[in-house]
Every structure is written in C-alpha cells, then in structure tokens.
Amino acid sequence: TQIAWETTKTINILSEFSYECLYQLESMYDLQGRVLEEMDLAARALQARDLWGLQRSLQFLHQLELALQEDYRGMLETIAACS
C-alpha cells in the first residue's frame, strides 16, 4: 500500500484528485499500517506465550478490522468522484 501512495506522490499526480479523496486514501493507508503494526505485536505476544497480550492485540485488531472495512466501503462509494 505504501508503494502505491509513494509512487503517486513521486510522479506528481496528486493534483488530479480532490482533497477529500486524498484525505480518505491517506486515512485508509494509515489504518492499514496500524493493522500491520498490531499484527506484529500479536505475533510477538504469541511467540512469547503472552496470552494476555495476544488477547489484547486480537481484540484491538478486531476493532481495526471493522474500521478498515468501513473505510473500504466508503472509498468504494466515492472512488468515482475522486478525479
């Protein structure tokens, strides 16, 4: 996901998109990053046999998953109006 975002900035096509669209995309990319970070924490907790830490990470991941699904749905509804 970062590759697509960085490529878009590098080739300078950001001006082709509305501010609202760019804000929504950046928010979604940020949330995806948070999911990846929390997955790493969950894996570390599992490796350390820290069941409390694993449970906390999995509960937080579930909340992030719901938020990310909502972001995806919103983006699908507005993607046509992004240009």
Secondary structure by P-SEA (a helix, b strand, c coil): caaaaaaaaaacccccccaaaaaaaaaaaaaaaaaaaaaaaaaaaaaacaaaaaaaaaaaaaaaaaaaaaaaaaaaacccccc
